């Protein structure tokens, strides 16, 4: 029992994979051949007597709209995280009882938040600011 690629000779494409015991009671359809292969899969090519993998599909770059949408979604996540980190210290600042450390933390997060808003989301791999480590 072996694994065979069924090749359409007109196109040179593997159109099926079968397990076959080599029994002469079966034969491929006219215009097809079978070649034993444990690596080929449907879609492979039969070139110069060899089974070869097809070339990879071309890489399609994202559209400007897709780039902007992906970057905007990521920007929104980072802005939300910054807002969540700032919320407790902003309450202390608003109440007027913030410690010096809380004021430093609030300023660091606010600077980060502003920097996030300025990121050019229309380009591939924008230079994202680093969140404060406070």
N, CA, C and O atoms as a Tinker XYZ file with bonds, in Angstrom:
   536  protein
     1  N      0.866000   -1.177000    0.000000    73     2
     2  CA     0.000000    0.000000    0.000000    64     1     3
     3  C      0.899000    1.222000    0.000000    63     2     4     5
     4  O      1.837000    1.310000    0.792000    81     3
     5  N      0.618000    2.151000   -0.875000    73     3     6
     6  CA     1.392000    3.371000   -0.954000    64     5     7
     7  C      0.491000    4.565000   -1.188000    63     6     8     9
     8  O     -0.691000    4.421000   -1.500000    81     7
     9  N      1.065000    5.746000   -1.033000    73     7    10
    10  CA     0.336000    6.982000   -1.285000    64     9    11
    11  C      0.790000    7.508000   -2.641000    63    10    12    13
    12  O      1.984000    7.595000   -2.927000    81    11
    13  N     -0.183000    7.855000   -3.460000    73    11    14
    14  CA     0.101000    8.264000   -4.824000    64    13    15
    15  C     -0.563000    9.601000   -5.132000    63    14    16    17
    16  O     -1.655000    9.910000   -4.655000    81    15
    17  N      0.142000   10.375000   -5.948000    73    15    18
    18  CA    -0.414000   11.616000   -6.476000    64    17    19
    19  C     -1.026000   11.318000   -7.832000    63    18    20    21
    20  O     -0.402000   10.681000   -8.681000    81    19
    21  N     -2.239000   11.779000   -8.026000    73    19    22
    22  CA    -2.890000   11.656000   -9.329000    64    21    23
    23  C     -2.657000   12.985000  -10.047000    63    22    24    25
    24  O     -3.092000   14.042000   -9.589000    81    23
    25  N     -1.961000   12.908000  -11.179000    73    23    26
    26  CA    -1.564000   14.109000  -11.908000    64    25    27
    27  C     -2.367000   14.225000  -13.200000    63    26    28    29
    28  O     -2.465000   13.272000  -13.973000    81    27
    29  N     -2.933000   15.393000  -13.421000    73    27    30
    30  CA    -3.582000   15.695000  -14.695000    64    29    31
    31  C     -2.478000   16.135000  -15.656000    63    30    32    33
    32  O     -1.848000   17.172000  -15.446000    81    31
    33  N     -2.245000   15.362000  -16.693000    73    31    34
    34  CA    -1.127000   15.632000  -17.603000    64    33    35
    35  C     -1.302000   16.926000  -18.395000    63    34    36    37
    36  O     -0.312000   17.572000  -18.739000    81    35
    37  N     -2.530000   17.311000  -18.685000    73    35    38
    38  CA    -2.754000   18.537000  -19.462000    64    37    39
    39  C     -2.293000   19.771000  -18.689000    63    38    40    41
    40  O     -1.709000   20.690000  -19.262000    81    39
    41  N     -2.560000   19.783000  -17.387000    73    39    42
    42  CA    -2.191000   20.954000  -16.581000    64    41    43
    43  C     -0.914000   20.739000  -15.783000    63    42    44    45
    44  O     -0.276000   21.701000  -15.355000    81    43
    45  N     -0.539000   19.475000  -15.582000    73    43    46
    46  CA     0.631000   19.177000  -14.765000    64    45    47
    47  C      0.397000   19.391000  -13.285000    63    46    48    49
    48  O      1.349000   19.597000  -12.533000    81    47
    49  N     -0.860000   19.344000  -12.852000    73    47    50
    50  CA    -1.228000   19.617000  -11.463000    64    49    51
    51  C     -1.698000   18.335000  -10.796000    63    50    52    53
    52  O     -2.421000   17.540000  -11.396000    81    51
    53  N     -1.281000   18.139000   -9.542000    73    51    54
    54  CA    -1.783000   17.019000   -8.744000    64    53    55
    55  C     -3.236000   17.340000   -8.392000    63    54    56    57
    56  O     -3.523000   18.332000   -7.723000    81    55
    57  N     -4.138000   16.487000   -8.851000    73    55    58
    58  CA    -5.568000   16.747000   -8.651000    64    57    59
    59  C     -6.182000   15.885000   -7.557000    63    58    60    61
    60  O     -7.317000   16.109000   -7.137000    81    59
    61  N     -5.401000   14.874000   -7.089000    73    59    62
    62  CA    -5.929000   14.029000   -6.026000    64    61    63
    63  C     -4.776000   13.250000   -5.412000    63    62    64    65
    64  O     -3.729000   13.073000   -6.036000    81    63
    65  N     -4.977000   12.792000   -4.194000    73    63    66
    66  CA    -4.038000   11.901000   -3.515000    64    65    67
    67  C     -4.808000   10.643000   -3.154000    63    66    68    69
    68  O     -5.934000   10.717000   -2.662000    81    67
    69  N     -4.198000    9.484000   -3.399000    73    67    70
    70  CA    -4.889000    8.224000   -3.119000    64    69    71
    71  C     -3.952000    7.265000   -2.406000    63    70    72    73
    72  O     -2.733000    7.347000   -2.551000    81    71
    73  N     -4.524000    6.371000   -1.650000    73    71    74
    74  CA    -3.807000    5.212000   -1.123000    64    73    75
    75  C     -4.140000    4.060000   -2.061000    63    74    76    77
    76  O     -5.310000    3.762000   -2.301000    81    75
    77  N     -3.105000    3.416000   -2.587000    73    75    78
    78  CA    -3.322000    2.388000   -3.610000    64    77    79
    79  C     -2.353000    1.254000   -3.372000    63    78    80    81
    80  O     -1.178000    1.474000   -3.077000    81    79
    81  N     -2.846000    0.056000   -3.500000    73    79    82
    82  CA    -1.999000   -1.119000   -3.294000    64    81    83
    83  C     -1.291000   -1.552000   -4.563000    63    82    84    85
    84  O     -0.595000   -2.567000   -4.560000    81    83
    85  N     -1.450000   -0.807000   -5.646000    73    83    86
    86  CA    -0.805000   -1.158000   -6.910000    64    85    87
    87  C     -1.551000   -2.197000   -7.703000    63    86    88    89
    88  O     -1.074000   -2.639000   -8.748000    81    87
    89  N     -2.709000   -2.595000   -7.231000    73    87    90
    90  CA    -3.527000   -3.608000   -7.897000    64    89    91
    91  C     -3.829000   -3.155000   -9.324000    63    90    92    93
    92  O     -4.327000   -2.049000   -9.530000    81    91
    93  N     -3.530000   -4.005000  -10.313000    73    91    94
    94  CA    -3.766000   -3.606000  -11.703000    64    93    95
    95  C     -5.244000   -3.510000  -12.066000    63    94    96    97
    96  O     -5.568000   -3.168000  -13.203000    81    95
    97  N     -6.145000   -3.800000  -11.137000    73    95    98
    98  CA    -7.573000   -3.690000  -11.412000    64    97    99
    99  C     -8.044000   -2.246000  -11.463000    63    98   100   101
   100  O     -9.181000   -1.977000  -11.849000    81    99
   101  N     -7.185000   -1.320000  -11.078000    73    99   102
   102  CA    -7.564000    0.105000  -11.136000    64   101   103
   103  C     -6.522000    0.841000  -11.953000    63   102   104   105
   104  O     -5.339000    0.501000  -11.921000    81   103
   105  N     -6.956000    1.831000  -12.672000    73   103   106
   106  CA    -6.044000    2.674000  -13.446000    64   105   107
   107  C     -6.587000    4.091000  -13.425000    63   106   108   109
   108  O     -7.799000    4.286000  -13.343000    81   107
   109  N     -5.711000    5.082000  -13.498000    73   107   110
   110  CA    -6.191000    6.466000  -13.524000    64   109   111
   111  C     -6.960000    6.729000  -14.820000    63   110   112   113
   112  O     -6.825000    6.000000  -15.802000    81   111
   113  N     -7.752000    7.768000  -14.797000    73   111   114
   114  CA    -8.501000    8.148000  -15.990000    64   113   115
   115  C     -7.545000    8.534000  -17.111000    63   114   116   117
   116  O     -6.369000    8.808000  -16.873000    81   115
   117  N     -8.055000    8.551000  -18.318000    73   115   118
   118  CA    -7.252000    8.957000  -19.470000    64   117   119
   119  C     -6.762000   10.389000  -19.256000    63   118   120   121
   120  O     -7.518000   11.257000  -18.819000    81   119
   121  N     -5.501000   10.619000  -19.565000    73   119   122
   122  CA    -4.910000   11.950000  -19.384000    64   121   123
   123  C     -4.371000   12.168000  -17.984000    63   122   124   125
   124  O     -3.976000   13.278000  -17.628000    81   123
   125  N     -4.353000   11.100000  -17.184000    73   123   126
   126  CA    -3.838000   11.186000  -15.814000    64   125   127
   127  C     -2.786000   10.115000  -15.596000    63   126   128   129
   128  O     -2.812000    9.058000  -16.227000    81   127
   129  N     -1.869000   10.401000  -14.701000    73   127   130
   130  CA    -0.907000    9.399000  -14.253000    64   129   131
   131  C     -0.878000    9.409000  -12.742000    63   130   132   133
   132  O     -1.314000   10.368000  -12.106000    81   131
   133  N     -0.355000    8.321000  -12.163000    73   131   134
   134  CA    -0.169000    8.268000  -10.713000    64   133   135
   135  C      1.322000    8.137000  -10.434000    63   134   136   137
   136  O      2.038000    7.408000  -11.120000    81   135
   137  N      1.768000    8.850000   -9.421000    73   135   138
   138  CA     3.169000    8.831000   -9.024000    64   137   139
   139  C      3.217000    8.655000   -7.519000    63   138   140   141
   140  O      2.570000    9.396000   -6.780000    81   139
   141  N      3.980000    7.676000   -7.066000    73   139   142
   142  CA     4.078000    7.450000   -5.628000    64   141   143
   143  C      4.772000    8.641000   -4.973000    63   142   144   145
   144  O      5.833000    9.083000   -5.414000    81   143
   145  N      4.156000    9.144000   -3.921000    73   143   146
   146  CA     4.715000   10.285000   -3.204000    64   145   147
   147  C      4.118000   10.349000   -1.811000    63   146   148   149
   148  O      2.905000   10.246000   -1.630000    81   147
   149  N      4.985000   10.519000   -0.841000    73   147   150
   150  CA     4.529000   10.679000    0.540000    64   149   151
   151  C      4.590000   12.133000    0.988000    63   150   152   153
   152  O      4.258000   12.457000    2.128000    81   151
   153  N      5.018000   13.008000    0.078000    73   151   154
   154  CA     5.145000   14.421000    0.437000    64   153   155
   155  C      4.214000   15.329000   -0.356000    63   154   156   157
   156  O      3.775000   16.359000    0.157000    81   155
   157  N      3.906000   14.966000   -1.596000    73   155   158
   158  CA     3.075000   15.831000   -2.434000    64   157   159
   159  C      1.664000   15.938000   -1.868000    63   158   160   161
   160  O      1.196000   15.054000   -1.151000    81   159
   161  N      1.012000   17.019000   -2.200000    73   159   162
   162  CA    -0.402000   17.207000   -1.856000    64   161   163
   163  C     -1.094000   17.783000   -3.082000    63   162   164   165
   164  O     -0.448000   18.165000   -4.058000    81   163
   165  N     -2.412000   17.838000   -3.014000    73   163   166
   166  CA    -3.161000   18.405000   -4.127000    64   165   167
   167  C     -2.669000   19.825000   -4.385000    63   166   168   169
   168  O     -2.426000   20.599000   -3.459000    81   167
   169  N     -2.530000   20.144000   -5.672000    73   167   170
   170  CA    -2.052000   21.463000   -6.046000    64   169   171
   171  C     -0.576000   21.494000   -6.400000    63   170   172   173
   172  O     -0.097000   22.455000   -7.002000    81   171
   173  N      0.151000   20.432000   -6.024000    73   171   174
   174  CA     1.563000   20.371000   -6.415000    64   173   175
   175  C      1.642000   20.265000   -7.937000    63   174   176   177
   176  O      0.649000   19.997000   -8.613000    81   175
   177  N      2.837000   20.479000   -8.447000    73   175   178
   178  CA     3.042000   20.479000   -9.897000    64   177   179
   179  C      3.927000   19.322000  -10.317000    63   178   180   181
   180  O      4.810000   18.890000   -9.575000    81   179
   181  N      3.675000   18.829000  -11.519000    73   179   182
   182  CA     4.491000   17.779000  -12.117000    64   181   183
   183  C      5.327000   18.459000  -13.204000    63   182   184   185
   184  O      4.820000   18.821000  -14.266000    81   183
   185  N      6.631000   18.623000  -12.909000    73   183   186
   186  CA     7.518000   19.363000  -13.807000    64   185   187
   187  C      8.743000   18.510000  -14.105000    63   186   188   189
   188  O      9.439000   18.066000  -13.192000    81   187
   189  N      9.001000   18.285000  -15.391000    73   187   190
   190  CA    10.176000   17.525000  -15.828000    64   189   191
   191  C     10.309000   16.195000  -15.092000    63   190   192   193
   192  O     11.404000   15.807000  -14.686000    81   191
   193  N      9.175000   15.495000  -14.923000    73   191   194
   194  CA     9.190000   14.182000  -14.299000    64   193   195
   195  C      9.302000   14.196000  -12.785000    63   194   196   197
   196  O      9.478000   13.147000  -12.165000    81   195
   197  N      9.201000   15.390000  -12.177000    73   195   198
   198  CA     9.312000   15.512000  -10.715000    64   197   199
   199  C      8.076000   16.217000  -10.148000    63   198   200   201
   200  O      7.501000   17.096000  -10.790000    81   199
   201  N      7.683000   15.822000   -8.954000    73   199   202
   202  CA     6.626000   16.528000   -8.242000    64   201   203
   203  C      7.273000   17.648000   -7.428000    63   202   204   205
   204  O      8.193000   17.416000   -6.644000    81   203
   205  N      6.777000   18.852000   -7.629000    73   203   206
   206  CA     7.332000   20.004000   -6.914000    64   205   207
   207  C      6.203000   20.819000   -6.299000    63   206   208   209
   208  O      5.101000   20.902000   -6.840000    81   207
   209  N      6.510000   21.415000   -5.156000    73   207   210
   210  CA     5.525000   22.269000   -4.494000    64   209   211
   211  C      5.290000   23.509000   -5.352000    63   210   212   213
   212  O      6.218000   24.017000   -5.983000    81   211
   213  N      4.060000   23.992000   -5.376000    73   211   214
   214  CA     3.806000   25.209000   -6.152000    64   213   215
   215  C      4.479000   26.401000   -5.483000    63   214   216   217
   216  O      4.757000   26.364000   -4.285000    81   215
   217  N      4.741000   27.454000   -6.244000    73   215   218
   218  CA     5.329000   28.636000   -5.618000    64   217   219
   219  C      4.342000   29.227000   -4.614000    63   218   220   221
   220  O      3.130000   29.087000   -4.777000    81   219
   221  N      4.856000   29.882000   -3.585000    73   219   222
   222  CA     3.934000   30.489000   -2.622000    64   221   223
   223  C      3.138000   31.604000   -3.295000    63   222   224   225
   224  O      3.600000   32.213000   -4.259000    81   223
   225  N      1.957000   31.861000   -2.787000    73   223   226
   226  CA     1.171000   32.947000   -3.375000    64   225   227
   227  C      1.881000   34.276000   -3.129000    63   226   228   229
   228  O      2.609000   34.424000   -2.147000    81   227
   229  N      1.670000   35.225000   -4.010000    73   227   230
   230  CA     2.329000   36.522000   -3.809000    64   229   231
   231  C      1.809000   37.190000   -2.539000    63   230   232   233
   232  O      0.643000   37.048000   -2.172000    81   231
   233  N      2.691000   37.909000   -1.891000    73   231   234
   234  CA     2.312000   38.651000   -0.693000    64   233   235
   235  C      1.637000   39.941000   -1.144000    63   234   236   237
   236  O      2.230000   40.754000   -1.854000    81   235
   237  N      0.420000   40.110000   -0.731000    73   235   238
   238  CA    -0.323000   41.307000   -1.093000    64   237   239
   239  C     -0.199000   42.300000    0.058000    63   238   240   241
   240  O     -0.665000   42.031000    1.165000    81   239
   241  N      0.428000   43.447000   -0.202000    73   239   242
   242  CA     0.580000   44.410000    0.885000    64   241   243
   243  C     -0.780000   44.956000    1.310000    63   242   244   245
   244  O     -1.704000   45.037000    0.500000    81   243
   245  N     -0.895000   45.325000    2.571000    73   243   246
   246  CA    -2.176000   45.877000    3.027000    64   245   247
   247  C     -2.437000   47.225000    2.356000    63   246   248   249
   248  O     -1.512000   47.948000    1.988000    81   247
   249  N     -3.700000   47.534000    2.212000    73   247   250
   250  CA    -4.087000   48.828000    1.646000    64   249   251
   251  C     -3.867000   49.913000    2.698000    63   250   252   253
   252  O     -3.765000   49.607000    3.886000    81   251
   253  N     -3.793000   51.160000    2.283000    73   251   254
   254  CA    -3.684000   52.244000    3.274000    64   253   255
   255  C     -4.824000   52.217000    4.294000    63   254   256   257
   256  O     -4.627000   52.526000    5.469000    81   255
   257  N     -6.008000   51.846000    3.829000    73   255   258
   258  CA    -7.152000   51.788000    4.749000    64   257   259
   259  C     -6.964000   50.680000    5.783000    63   258   260   261
   260  O     -7.285000   50.865000    6.957000    81   259
   261  N     -6.441000   49.523000    5.348000    73   259   262
   262  CA    -6.204000   48.414000    6.276000    64   261   263
   263  C     -5.116000   48.765000    7.289000    63   262   264   265
   264  O     -5.218000   48.418000    8.465000    81   263
   265  N     -4.082000   49.450000    6.825000    73   263   266
   266  CA    -3.007000   49.880000    7.723000    64   265   267
   267  C     -3.563000   50.830000    8.783000    63   266   268   269
   268  O     -3.311000   50.663000    9.976000    81   267
   269  N     -4.315000   51.819000    8.332000    73   267   270
   270  CA    -4.880000   52.795000    9.268000    64   269   271
   271  C     -5.845000   52.134000   10.252000    63   270   272   273
   272  O     -5.846000   52.465000   11.437000    81   271
   273  N     -6.655000   51.215000    9.770000    73   271   274
   274  CA    -7.619000   50.544000   10.660000    64   273   275
   275  C     -6.913000   49.709000   11.713000    63   274   276   277
   276  O     -7.283000   49.752000   12.886000    81   275
   277  N     -5.900000   48.950000   11.311000    73   275   278
   278  CA    -5.169000   48.114000   12.273000    64   277   279
   279  C     -4.440000   48.973000   13.290000    63   278   280   281
   280  O     -4.470000   48.686000   14.486000    81   279
   281  N     -3.783000   50.033000   12.816000    73   279   282
   282  CA    -3.043000   50.899000   13.737000    64   281   283
   283  C     -3.976000   51.674000   14.661000    63   282   284   285
   284  O     -3.657000   51.886000   15.831000    81   283
   285  N     -5.115000   52.093000   14.145000    73   283   286
   286  CA    -6.081000   52.809000   14.982000    64   285   287
   287  C     -6.629000   51.887000   16.066000    63   286   288   289
   288  O     -6.803000   52.311000   17.208000    81   287
   289  N     -6.899000   50.644000   15.721000    73   287   290
   290  CA    -7.388000   49.689000   16.720000    64   289   291
   291  C     -6.342000   49.488000   17.814000    63   290   292   293
   292  O     -6.675000   49.463000   18.999000    81   291
   293  N     -5.068000   49.343000   17.413000    73   291   294
   294  CA    -4.001000   49.169000   18.402000    64   293   295
   295  C     -3.838000   50.434000   19.240000    63   294   296   297
   296  O     -3.665000   50.364000   20.456000    81   295
   297  N     -3.894000   51.584000   18.583000    73   295   298
   298  CA    -3.793000   52.859000   19.301000    64   297   299
   299  C     -4.901000   52.973000   20.344000    63   298   300   301
   300  O     -4.654000   53.409000   21.469000    81   299
   301  N     -6.109000   52.588000   19.980000    73   299   302
   302  CA    -7.238000   52.660000   20.920000    64   301   303
   303  C     -7.024000   51.761000   22.133000    63   302   304   305
   304  O     -7.377000   52.131000   23.253000    81   303
   305  N     -6.454000   50.594000   21.913000    73   303   306
   306  CA    -6.152000   49.696000   23.036000    64   305   307
   307  C     -5.148000   50.350000   23.973000    63   306   308   309
   308  O     -5.333000   50.351000   25.190000    81   307
   309  N     -4.079000   50.909000   23.400000    73   307   310
   310  CA    -3.054000   51.546000   24.235000    64   309   311
   311  C     -3.604000   52.770000   24.975000    63   310   312   313
   312  O     -3.258000   53.008000   26.132000    81   311
   313  N     -4.449000   53.534000   24.309000    73   311   314
   314  CA    -5.056000   54.702000   24.957000    64   313   315
   315  C     -5.964000   54.257000   26.097000    63   314   316   317
   316  O     -5.977000   54.880000   27.159000    81   315
   317  N     -6.712000   53.200000   25.890000    73   315   318
   318  CA    -7.567000   52.678000   26.960000    64   317   319
   319  C     -6.723000   52.221000   28.152000    63   318   320   321
   320  O     -7.062000   52.507000   29.301000    81   319
   321  N     -5.632000   51.517000   27.879000    73   319   322
   322  CA    -4.758000   51.058000   28.962000    64   321   323
   323  C     -4.152000   52.241000   29.711000    63   322   324   325
   324  O     -4.039000   52.214000   30.937000    81   323
   325  N     -3.765000   53.273000   28.977000    73   323   326
   326  CA    -3.211000   54.464000   29.624000    64   325   327
   327  C     -4.272000   55.140000   30.484000    63   326   328   329
   328  O     -3.986000   55.574000   31.600000    81   327
   329  N     -5.479000   55.228000   29.974000    73   327   330
   330  CA    -6.566000   55.841000   30.747000    64   329   331
   331  C     -6.831000   55.073000   32.037000    63   330   332   333
   332  O     -7.056000   55.670000   33.090000    81   331
   333  N     -6.804000   53.752000   31.947000    73   331   334
   334  CA    -7.025000   52.930000   33.135000    64   333   335
   335  C     -5.906000   53.114000   34.157000    63   334   336   337
   336  O     -6.156000   53.136000   35.362000    81   335
   337  N     -4.683000   53.243000   33.675000    73   335   338
   338  CA    -3.550000   53.427000   34.586000    64   337   339
   339  C     -3.593000   54.811000   35.237000    63   338   340   341
   340  O     -3.194000   54.969000   36.391000    81   339
   341  N     -4.077000   55.811000   34.499000    73   339   342
   342  CA    -4.123000   57.189000   35.027000    64   341   343
   343  C     -5.279000   57.421000   35.985000    63   342   344   345
   344  O     -5.183000   58.282000   36.860000    81   343
   345  N     -6.358000   56.684000   35.845000    73   343   346
   346  CA    -7.587000   56.971000   36.585000    64   345   347
   347  C     -7.389000   57.122000   38.094000    63   346   348   349
   348  O     -7.857000   58.113000   38.654000    81   347
   349  N     -6.718000   56.188000   38.782000    73   347   350
   350  CA    -6.600000   56.335000   40.240000    64   349   351
   351  C     -5.823000   57.582000   40.669000    63   350   352   353
   352  O     -6.197000   58.248000   41.635000    81   351
   353  N     -4.742000   57.896000   39.951000    73   351   354
   354  CA    -3.947000   59.065000   40.361000    64   353   355
   355  C     -4.642000   60.366000   39.968000    63   354   356   357
   356  O     -4.436000   61.390000   40.620000    81   355
   357  N     -5.454000   60.346000   38.924000    73   355   358
   358  CA    -6.187000   61.557000   38.547000    64   357   359
   359  C     -7.220000   61.927000   39.600000    63   358   360   361
   360  O     -7.468000   63.108000   39.844000    81   359
   361  N     -7.814000   60.934000   40.214000    73   359   362
   362  CA    -8.774000   61.206000   41.294000    64   361   363
   363  C     -8.073000   61.909000   42.441000    63   362   364   365
   364  O     -8.589000   62.880000   42.994000    81   363
   365  N     -6.897000   61.416000   42.795000    73   363   366
   366  CA    -6.133000   62.061000   43.873000    64   365   367
   367  C     -5.768000   63.487000   43.501000    63   366   368   369
   368  O     -5.836000   64.386000   44.340000    81   367
   369  N     -5.378000   63.702000   42.240000    73   367   370
   370  CA    -5.040000   65.057000   41.795000    64   369   371
   371  C     -6.262000   65.965000   41.853000    63   370   372   373
   372  O     -6.162000   67.106000   42.304000    81   371
   373  N     -7.407000   65.476000   41.405000    73   371   374
   374  CA    -8.629000   66.280000   41.407000    64   373   375
   375  C     -9.091000   66.616000   42.823000    63   374   376   377
   376  O     -9.638000   67.690000   43.073000    81   375
   377  N     -8.864000   65.690000   43.733000    73   375   378
   378  CA    -9.250000   65.944000   45.131000    64   377   379
   379  C     -8.239000   66.812000   45.859000    63   378   380   381
   380  O     -8.503000   67.298000   46.959000    81   379
   381  N     -7.085000   67.005000   45.246000    73   379   382
   382  CA    -6.063000   67.856000   45.839000    64   381   383
   383  C     -5.231000   67.163000   46.894000    63   382   384   385
   384  O     -4.503000   67.829000   47.630000    81   383
   385  N     -5.313000   65.854000   46.993000    73   383   386
   386  CA    -4.526000   65.158000   48.016000    64   385   387
   387  C     -3.513000   64.187000   47.401000    63   386   388   389
   388  O     -3.156000   63.186000   48.021000    81   387
   389  N     -3.054000   64.484000   46.190000    73   387   390
   390  CA    -2.076000   63.612000   45.535000    64   389   391
   391  C     -0.705000   63.797000   46.162000    63   390   392   393
   392  O     -0.298000   64.912000   46.489000    81   391
   393  N     -0.012000   62.702000   46.320000    73   391   394
   394  CA     1.370000   62.768000   46.802000    64   393   395
   395  C      2.267000   63.223000   45.651000    63   394   396   397
   396  O      1.847000   63.274000   44.495000    81   395
   397  N      3.506000   63.549000   45.998000    73   395   398
   398  CA     4.458000   63.923000   44.948000    64   397   399
   399  C      4.665000   62.774000   43.970000    63   398   400   401
   400  O      4.762000   63.000000   42.764000    81   399
   401  N      4.733000   61.543000   44.476000    73   399   402
   402  CA     4.898000   60.375000   43.602000    64   401   403
   403  C      3.709000   60.217000   42.663000    63   402   404   405
   404  O      3.887000   59.910000   41.484000    81   403
   405  N      2.501000   60.423000   43.174000    73   403   406
   406  CA     1.308000   60.307000   42.330000    64   405   407
   407  C      1.289000   61.381000   41.247000    63   406   408   409
   408  O      0.836000   61.132000   40.130000    81   407
   409  N      1.774000   62.559000   41.572000    73   407   410
   410  CA     1.854000   63.631000   40.582000    64   409   411
   411  C      2.834000   63.270000   39.473000    63   410   412   413
   412  O      2.561000   63.516000   38.299000    81   411
   413  N      3.969000   62.691000   39.837000    73   411   414
   414  CA     4.958000   62.254000   38.845000    64   413   415
   415  C      4.366000   61.159000   37.959000    63   414   416   417
   416  O      4.540000   61.171000   36.740000    81   415
   417  N      3.669000   60.221000   38.582000    73   415   418
   418  CA     3.038000   59.124000   37.832000    64   417   419
   419  C      1.989000   59.678000   36.870000    63   418   420   421
   420  O      1.942000   59.278000   35.707000    81   419
   421  N      1.157000   60.585000   37.345000    73   419   422
   422  CA     0.106000   61.163000   36.501000    64   421   423
   423  C      0.711000   61.898000   35.313000    63   422   424   425
   424  O      0.210000   61.788000   34.194000    81   423
   425  N      1.774000   62.641000   35.545000    73   423   426
   426  CA     2.421000   63.376000   34.445000    64   425   427
   427  C      3.036000   62.421000   33.428000    63   426   428   429
   428  O      2.972000   62.660000   32.222000    81   427
   429  N      3.628000   61.341000   33.921000    73   427   430
   430  CA     4.242000   60.370000   33.001000    64   429   431
   431  C      3.171000   59.724000   32.124000    63   430   432   433
   432  O      3.352000   59.597000   30.913000    81   431
   433  N      2.057000   59.316000   32.732000    73   431   434
   434  CA     0.989000   58.691000   31.954000    64   433   435
   435  C      0.319000   59.689000   31.011000    63   434   436   437
   436  O     -0.074000   59.335000   29.899000    81   435
   437  N      0.191000   60.926000   31.459000    73   435   438
   438  CA    -0.421000   61.937000   30.592000    64   437   439
   439  C      0.478000   62.221000   29.383000    63   438   440   441
   440  O     -0.020000   62.393000   28.271000    81   439
   441  N      1.780000   62.270000   29.592000    73   439   442
   442  CA     2.712000   62.473000   28.479000    64   441   443
   443  C      2.635000   61.303000   27.502000    63   442   444   445
   444  O      2.650000   61.500000   26.287000    81   443
   445  N      2.554000   60.103000   28.031000    73   443   446
   446  CA     2.420000   58.912000   27.192000    64   445   447
   447  C      1.115000   58.959000   26.412000    63   446   448   449
   448  O      1.097000   58.670000   25.215000    81   447
   449  N      0.024000   59.321000   27.079000    73   447   450
   450  CA    -1.290000   59.421000   26.446000    64   449   451
   451  C     -1.247000   60.412000   25.282000    63   450   452   453
   452  O     -1.752000   60.129000   24.196000    81   451
   453  N     -0.644000   61.568000   25.519000    73   451   454
   454  CA    -0.536000   62.574000   24.457000    64   453   455
   455  C      0.318000   62.062000   23.305000    63   454   456   457
   456  O     -0.016000   62.281000   22.140000    81   455
   457  N      1.413000   61.384000   23.619000    73   455   458
   458  CA     2.288000   60.840000   22.575000    64   457   459
   459  C      1.539000   59.801000   21.732000    63   458   460   461
   460  O      1.728000   59.726000   20.518000    81   459
   461  N      0.694000   59.006000   22.383000    73   459   462
   462  CA    -0.107000   58.026000   21.642000    64   461   463
   463  C     -1.027000   58.712000   20.644000    63   462   464   465
   464  O     -1.190000   58.243000   19.518000    81   463
   465  N     -1.624000   59.815000   21.054000    73   463   466
   466  CA    -2.548000   60.550000   20.184000    64   465   467
   467  C     -1.841000   61.114000   18.956000    63   466   468   469
   468  O     -2.481000   61.349000   17.931000    81   467
   469  N     -0.523000   61.335000   19.047000    73   467   470
   470  CA     0.233000   61.946000   17.954000    64   469   471
   471  C      0.812000   60.930000   16.970000    63   470   472   473
   472  O      1.386000   61.319000   15.952000    81   471
   473  N      0.671000   59.640000   17.257000    73   471   474
   474  CA     1.228000   58.614000   16.382000    64   473   475
   475  C      0.541000   58.670000   15.016000    63   474   476   477
   476  O     -0.682000   58.766000   14.923000    81   475
   477  N      1.350000   58.607000   13.970000    73   475   478
   478  CA     0.825000   58.585000   12.603000    64   477   479
   479  C      0.348000   57.169000   12.299000    63   478   480   481
   480  O      1.152000   56.286000   12.000000    81   479
   481  N     -0.954000   56.960000   12.376000    73   479   482
   482  CA    -1.513000   55.615000   12.180000    64   481   483
   483  C     -1.616000   55.228000   10.710000    63   482   484   485
   484  O     -2.042000   54.117000   10.395000    81   483
   485  N     -1.233000   56.125000    9.809000    73   483   486
   486  CA    -1.355000   55.833000    8.382000    64   485   487
   487  C     -0.147000   55.099000    7.809000    63   486   488   489
   488  O     -0.161000   54.703000    6.643000    81   487
   489  N      0.895000   54.913000    8.614000    73   487   490
   490  CA     2.104000   54.268000    8.101000    64   489   491
   491  C      2.252000   52.857000    8.661000    63   490   492   493
   492  O      1.707000   52.525000    9.714000    81   491
   493  N      3.004000   52.039000    7.930000    73   491   494
   494  CA     3.301000   50.690000    8.401000    64   493   495
   495  C      4.313000   50.799000    9.537000    63   494   496   497
   496  O      5.274000   51.564000    9.444000    81   495
   497  N      4.105000   50.050000   10.585000    73   495   498
   498  CA     5.005000   50.006000   11.744000    64   497   499
   499  C      5.324000   51.388000   12.311000    63   498   500   501
   500  O      6.478000   51.816000   12.288000    81   499
   501  N      4.316000   52.084000   12.816000    73   499   502
   502  CA     4.595000   53.389000   13.419000    64   501   503
   503  C      5.483000   53.240000   14.647000    63   502   504   505
   504  O      5.597000   52.161000   15.228000    81   503
   505  N      6.095000   54.326000   15.018000    73   503   506
   506  CA     6.972000   54.347000   16.191000    64   505   507
   507  C      6.102000   54.601000   17.422000    63   506   508   509
   508  O      5.819000   55.745000   17.776000    81   507
   509  N      5.687000   53.508000   18.064000    73   507   510
   510  CA     4.800000   53.628000   19.222000    64   509   511
   511  C      5.595000   54.080000   20.434000    63   510   512   513
   512  O      6.696000   53.580000   20.663000    81   511
   513  N      5.069000   55.009000   21.212000    73   511   514
   514  CA     5.762000   55.412000   22.440000    64   513   515
   515  C      5.749000   54.273000   23.459000    63   514   516   517
   516  O      4.899000   53.384000   23.411000    81   515
   517  N      6.697000   54.320000   24.367000    73   515   518
   518  CA     6.820000   53.294000   25.402000    64   517   519
   519  C      6.030000   53.755000   26.633000    63   518   520   521
   520  O      6.138000   54.902000   27.067000    81   519
   521  N      5.248000   52.846000   27.171000    73   519   522
   522  CA     4.466000   53.156000   28.377000    64   521   523
   523  C      5.393000   53.432000   29.543000    63   522   524   525
   524  O      6.466000   52.838000   29.639000    81   523
   525  N      4.991000   54.324000   30.426000    73   523   526
   526  CA     5.815000   54.617000   31.600000    64   525   527
   527  C      6.016000   53.371000   32.467000    63   526   528   529
   528  O      5.133000   52.521000   32.582000    81   527
   529  N      7.151000   53.295000   33.045000    73   527   530
   530  CA     7.456000   52.189000   33.956000    64   529   531
   531  C      7.447000   52.730000   35.370000    63   530   532   533
   532  O      8.468000   52.781000   36.056000    81   531
   533  N      6.247000   53.134000   35.781000    73   531   534
   534  CA     6.109000   53.726000   37.136000    64   533   535
   535  C      5.065000   52.982000   37.921000    63   534   536
   536  O      4.802000   53.322000   39.075000    81   535
